[in-house]
């Protein structure tokens, strides 16, 4: 397994553990169900925002990179 796959697997496990702990703390919180619903919606909306931010940053970085040599158009001089 290369280092990139290891990094992705570690991040996936970390995010899963964080969501599990967040869900458990939400379940055990001594507040009304409506408050838990608002907290849950906030968590989901924050997650969606972060996914969009990461995608935007990745697309921006990829568009700024020059194309690989094999994709460049050969020009005649």
N, C-alpha and C positions, 0 to 999 in steps of 0.2 A: 504494500500500500504506500503510495507516495505521500509527500508531506501535505499537498493540497487536499487530498481525500481525508487525511487524518484531521486537518483543520476543519473541514466541512462537517465531519462526523462529530467532532468535539463541540462545535457550535450548535449542531442539531440537538445533541444530548443536553447541552446547557439551556437552550431555549425551552426544550420540553420540561426540564426540571424546574425552570423558572415559572412556566405556566402552571405546572402542578402545584407548586408552593403558593402561587398567587390564587389559584382556585380554592385550595384548602383554606387559606386565610380568609377568602371571601365567604366560604361556606361557614366558617366558625365565627365570623364577625358578629358581635351582639347588636345588630341593627335590624331595622325592618327589611322585609323582602323588597320593597320598592327602592330602598337605598342600595341594596345589593345589585338590583337591576341597573341602576344608574352607573354604579361602579363597573359592572360587567360591560355595559355599552361603552364606557370610557376606555376600558382595556382593549376592546375590539377595534374601536376607532383609532386609538393610538397605534395598534398593530398595523392597521391598514395604511396609516400615514407613514410609518417607518418603512414598510415594504415599498411604497411609492417613492419615498426619498432615496432608498438604496437603488432602485431601478433607474431613477432619473440620474443619479450620480454615475452609475455604471454606464448608461447610454452616453452620457456626456464624455466620460473618459474614453470610451471606445471610439466615438466620433472624432475625437481630437488626435487619435493615433494615426500615423500614416499607414496606408494599406501595405500588406506584405509584398515582398519583391515579386512573388509569383502572380500577384493580382495587378501589378502595375502595368500600364500599357507601354509597350515598347514603341519608341519614336524613331523614325528614320532621320538621319542627318544628311 
